[in-house]
Amino acid sequence: MKRARPVVAIDGPAGAGKTTVTRRVAEALGFTLVDTGALYRAVALAAQRAGARWEDSVAVGEVAAQLALANRIRFDAAGVLLLDDEDISQLIRTQSIADGASKVSAIPAVREALLEMQRAQGRAGGVVLEGRDIGTVVFPDAEAKFFLTASVAVRAARRYAELCSKGAKTTLQAVQDEVVARDARDTTRPVAPLKQADDAILVDSSDTDIDGVVAQIVERVRQVEAALGASSR
């Protein structure tokens, strides 16, 4: 479809800084933020509460279908993620739920249940979406695509610092092992594996600070938006 404002897709592995970068890019552009990864975390949390093991594809698939059908997961006007009107923004940011999200996101029924929900959020444009398959599956026609990554060592160090700041008891090696394991799950899952879209711009944040990454993405999106505006006149 022809959009006046672009859909911005930011994909990449865990720990690359997608959440922070996406939020700041959306703020700089005045676009709506859609954190698709948070949706999978919400499914993991809901499944856990329902007593469904994350490895049980049938049970978790049913939970996801129910959530989508009844519109039980949604972002409010302020971008806060709600599950049955409960603010779960902080509850889904634990390492355990992150691991659960990685597992449930590999279940075809879960991805199918959330696909239209994600597309509905951004169909009109003027949105920034982050995830692992935004530019390849959710919005293959996105006008601005980026693949944000960083080395395993850098991503593990960032995640370790984040966990320590929250009082978690772990080690850098344990976190790095989990980053490697999650990369393997995300890139080899049979449905919508993590990969860079052919037309996505690679952004490596290993040696670039957040300000630099955000500036690079915002500059490119503004160029795309200007081109869309020119073509619509």
N, C-alpha and C positions, 0 to 999 in steps of 0.2 A: 504494500500500500504506500501511497505517497504521503509523507509526513512533512510538516512545516519545521519541526524541530527533531533532532536526531535521537535515536536510541543509542546509548553508550553502554557497551558490554565490556566488563572488566573480569577476565578469567585468570585463573592461576592457582598454584598449589597452596596448601596450608602454610601460614606463617610468612607469606610474601608481603603482607601489609595491606591486603585488599580492603578490609573493613575500614581502616582509617583513611586510606587513599580515596575510596569510593565516597565516603561521607564528605570529605573535604572537596572533592571534585564537584559533587552535587551542590554543595553550599556555594562554591565559587561561580557555578554556572546558573544557580537558581533553578536547578532541576530537582525532580522528585527522586529520592533514594529508595531503591528496592533491594533489600538484602536477601537474596534467594537462599543463601546458605543458612540464614536464620530460620527459614521455613523448614528445612530438613532437620535442624536442631529441634524445632518445635515438635516435629513428628517423633523424633527420638524421645523427647520428654514425655509426650502424650502416651507413647507406647510403653515406656517405663511405668508410668502411672497406671496403665491398664493391665500391667502384669505380663506384657508380651515381650519375650526375649528379642533383642535386636536381630538375632540370627534367624528368627522364625519369619520367613518371608510371607507366609500366608496370613499370620496374625497381624504383623506390622502393616501389610498391604491393606487389610481390612480397616485398621485404625486410620490410615492415611485417607482411604476412600470416604470414611465417615466424616473426617475433619473437613475435607474439601467439599463434600456434598452439603453439609450444614453450614459452610463458611465459618467454621469455628476458629480458624487462624486468620488473622488480618492485621494490617498495620493501621494505626489510627492516624489522624491528621498530622500529628507531631512525629510520625515515624516510629512510634512505640509498637512493638510486637505484642499482640494480645492472643491468648488462648482462652476461649470462653470468657472474654472480657477481663482476664487476669493478665497483668503486666508480667511477662516472663523474660524480659530483656536481659536481666542479670542471671536468672536461673539457667539459661541455656549457654552461658559462657564458661562453664566448667570443663575441665579436661575430659571428664567422663562423658558428658553429653556431646562434646566434640567427636569423641571416638564413636559414640552411638550414631551420630549424624553421618559419619563416613560409612558406617555399615548399612544403615537404612537407605542411604542414597543409592546403593548398588542394587536395590530391589526394584525391578521393572514396574510393579504395581504402584509403588510409592512415587516414582518419577512421573508415571502417567497421571496420577491423581493431582500432582502439583503443577504439571506442565501448563494447563490452561489458566490456572490461578496466576502463574508468573506472567504469561502472555497478556492477560487481561490488565495487569498492573501497568504494562508499558506500551501497549499497542499504539496509543496516540502520540508517543514520542515525548521528548522533554524529560527523560528519565535516565538514571544511571543504575545499572544492575550489576551485581557482582555474583560470581559463582564459579563453576568449573565447566559448564557447558552452555553458557549464555550465547556466545558467538557462534557455536557449532550446532546447537539444537534448539534452544529456546527462541533466540532471535538471530537466525542465520542471515537475515537481511538487515541487521543492525548497521547503521551508517558509520559508526565509530567503534572499532573493536581494538581491545588491548589485551595482551597477555603479560600479566605482572608476575615476576618471579624473583628469586634470589637463591643463592647457594644453600645447600642443606645446613651447613654450619651456621650461616647467618640466620636462617629461619629458626633453627633450634635455639640459638642464643636469645633471639627475640622472645620466643615462646617461654623459655626458661625464666627470663626476667619478668615477664608478665605474671607467670604463676607464682614466683617468689614474692612479687608485690602484693599478691592476694593471700599470702601466708601458706601456700601449698608446700608440702614436703616432698621434694623430688630431687633428681640430679640432672645435670646437663646431659649426661650420657643417656639416661632414660628418656629424656625428652627427644634427643636426637634420634634414638632408635624408633620412637613412635612416629616422628616425622617421616623417616624412611619407610616405615610400614604403611603409613597412611598414603604416601605417594604411590606405593605399589598397588594398594587397593584402588585408589582413584584412577590410576592410569590403565589398569588392566580389567576393570569391571566390564561386563559384556554390554551394558546399556549406557550410552552417553559417557564414555570415558573422558577423563581430563586430557585435553590436548589443545594445542594452539591452532586457532582457525587459520586457514591459508592467508586470509586478508587481514589478520590482526597484527598490530604493531607490538613488537617485543619490547618490554620495559624491564630491565634488570635493576632491581633496587639494592643489590649487594653493596655497592659503593656509592649510592646516591641517597641523600636524606629525603624525608617525606616531602619537604617543600619543593625539592627539585623534581620529584616524580609527579607531584600534583601539577606543577607548572607545565611540565611537558605534555601531560594529558589534556589539561585545560586548553592550552594553545592549539592543539590539534583539533579538539572538538569545536572550538570557536571557528576554525577554518572550515570545518564541515558544515557547521550551522550557517555560516555566511554563504557557502555554496548552495545550500538548500534554499535559502532565502532568495538568492539571485535566480535560481531556476524556476521559482514559483511566480516570478514577476512577468 
